[in-house]
Amino acid sequence: MVERLTPKSKRARSASRSPAASRHPFGGWLRVASVLWFVLGVVSCLSAGPRHSGDEDAVRQAVSRFVLALNNLDWEPFRACFASDATLFNPEIPEASMLDRIDGKTAVEASFRAVFEATRRQAAGPPYLHIVPRNLRLQLLSGAAVVTFEFDRDGGSFGRRTLILRKDPDGWRIIHLHASNVLRRPGV
């Protein structure tokens, strides 16, 4: 059965709609289009990928510069990787002057100076070291990043490093370096 619209039935239908829909010539279609536009906008933002991709690239470059300078014992580029308020936990190695936390860039540099000098006496190079990060993980925070990686060392041990970097006006700088070396255990 086909419903016939009379002036009275049109008024009844119109009264059942929302006030905004009845005032606008497009009725509910405008509302549907607005919601659809909003949903499409949200979906496109979510599917655009990580918002920090520029920061992620910059952090990866900062870590690469750090590792390259360390491998080559290239002092000026190496020391430029650290913030003025940097802290350090050294691994238990003979070249490390202390195993307590080291505070401040000057003290961190003094500790690494000793490591650089001892390594230069023991190895030919550059590169003097052969750190090749593996299992690298980067976690971005607001204005900071945590980077962890491992690398193989001579004698069957492996190194573990955690770098915390802060975004400064001059780029990403290391504010904390935690270094440890571990002997591999059979079956682990």
C-alpha positions in Angstrom: 0.0 0.0 0.0 1.4 3.4 -1.0 1.0 6.2 1.6 -0.4 9.4 0.3 1.1 12.5 1.7 -1.5 15.1 2.6 -0.6 18.5 4.0 -1.6 17.1 7.4 0.7 14.1 7.2 3.6 16.3 6.0 3.2 18.5 9.1 3.2 15.4 11.3 6.4 14.1 9.7 8.0 17.5 10.0 7.1 17.8 13.7 8.8 14.4 14.4 12.1 15.6 13.0 14.6 17.6 15.1 14.2 21.4 15.1 17.5 21.9 13.2 16.5 19.4 10.5 13.1 21.1 10.0 14.6 24.6 9.7 17.2 23.6 7.1 16.2 22.8 3.6 18.4 19.7 3.5 17.0 18.4 6.8 18.9 15.5 8.3 21.2 15.1 5.3 23.4 18.0 6.5 23.8 16.3 9.9 24.6 13.0 8.3 27.2 14.7 5.9 28.8 16.5 8.9 29.2 13.3 10.9 30.5 11.5 7.8 33.0 14.3 7.2 34.2 14.1 10.8 34.6 10.3 10.8 36.5 10.5 7.5 38.8 13.1 9.0 39.5 11.0 12.1 40.2 7.9 10.0 42.6 9.8 7.7 44.5 11.1 10.8 44.8 7.6 12.3 45.9 6.0 9.1 48.5 8.7 8.3 51.1 6.8 10.3 53.1 7.9 13.3 53.1 11.6 14.1 56.7 11.5 15.2 58.4 10.1 12.1 60.6 13.2 11.8 61.6 12.9 15.4 62.2 9.2 15.0 64.5 9.8 12.0 66.4 12.5 13.9 66.9 10.2 17.0 68.1 7.4 14.8 70.6 9.8 13.2 71.8 11.0 16.6 72.3 7.4 17.7 74.2 6.6 14.5 76.5 9.6 15.0 77.1 8.5 18.6 78.0 4.9 17.6 80.2 6.1 14.7 82.1 8.6 16.9 82.6 5.9 19.6 83.8 3.3 17.1 86.3 5.7 15.6 87.2 7.3 19.0 86.5 10.6 17.3 86.4 12.9 20.3 84.7 16.1 19.2 81.7 14.5 17.4 81.5 12.1 20.4 81.3 14.7 23.1 78.8 16.7 21.0 76.4 13.8 21.5 75.9 14.6 25.2 73.8 17.2 27.0 75.4 19.4 29.7 73.5 17.6 32.4 74.3 14.0 31.1 74.7 11.1 33.5 76.4 7.8 32.9 76.6 4.2 34.4 79.7 2.6 33.1 80.0 -1.1 32.4 82.3 -3.2 34.5 85.4 -3.0 32.3 89.0 -2.3 33.2 89.1 1.0 31.4 86.2 2.4 33.4 87.5 4.7 36.1 84.4 4.3 38.3 81.2 2.2 38.5 79.1 4.7 40.5 76.8 7.0 38.6 78.7 9.8 36.9 77.0 13.2 36.8 77.5 16.1 34.4 79.1 16.4 31.0 82.5 17.2 32.3 82.7 14.1 34.5 81.2 11.9 31.7 83.9 13.3 29.3 86.6 12.5 31.9 85.4 9.0 32.2 85.3 8.5 28.4 88.7 10.1 27.9 90.3 7.3 30.0 88.4 4.7 27.9 89.4 6.4 24.6 93.1 6.5 25.6 93.2 2.9 26.8 91.4 1.6 23.7 93.8 3.5 21.4 96.7 1.8 23.1 95.2 -1.6 22.7 93.7 -1.5 19.2 94.5 -0.4 15.7 92.1 1.9 13.9 89.9 3.7 13.2 87.6 2.0 13.7 89.0 1.0 17.1 85.7 -0.5 18.3 83.3 -2.5 16.3 79.9 -1.8 17.9 77.1 -2.9 15.5 73.8 -2.3 17.3 71.2 -5.1 17.0 67.8 -5.5 18.4 67.5 -1.7 18.5 64.3 -0.3 20.0 63.3 3.3 20.0 60.6 4.7 22.2 59.5 8.3 21.6 58.1 10.4 24.4 57.2 14.1 24.4 60.6 15.8 23.8 62.5 12.7 24.8 63.4 9.2 23.5 64.6 6.0 25.0 66.9 3.9 22.8 68.0 0.4 23.7 70.3 -2.0 21.8 72.6 -4.9 22.1 75.9 -5.7 20.4 78.4 -8.6 20.3 81.7 -8.2 22.1 84.9 -10.2 21.9 85.2 -13.2 24.1 81.6 -14.3 23.9 80.0 -11.5 25.8 77.5 -8.9 24.6 76.9 -5.3 25.4 73.6 -3.8 26.4 73.1 0.0 26.1 70.3 2.3 27.0 70.4 5.9 25.8 67.9 8.5 27.0 67.9 11.5 24.6 66.3 14.9 25.0 65.3 17.2 22.2 67.2 20.4 22.6 67.2 23.5 20.3 70.4 22.1 18.7 69.0 18.6 18.2 68.8 15.3 20.1 71.4 15.0 23.0 72.1 12.1 25.3 71.1 12.9 28.9 71.7 9.4 30.2 73.8 6.4 29.1 73.5 3.1 30.9 76.0 0.5 29.8 76.4 -3.1 30.8 78.2 -6.1 29.5 77.0 -9.6 30.0 78.7 -13.0 29.5 76.6 -15.4 27.5 75.3 -18.4 29.4 74.8 -21.8 27.7 71.1 -22.3 26.9 70.1 -18.7 27.6 
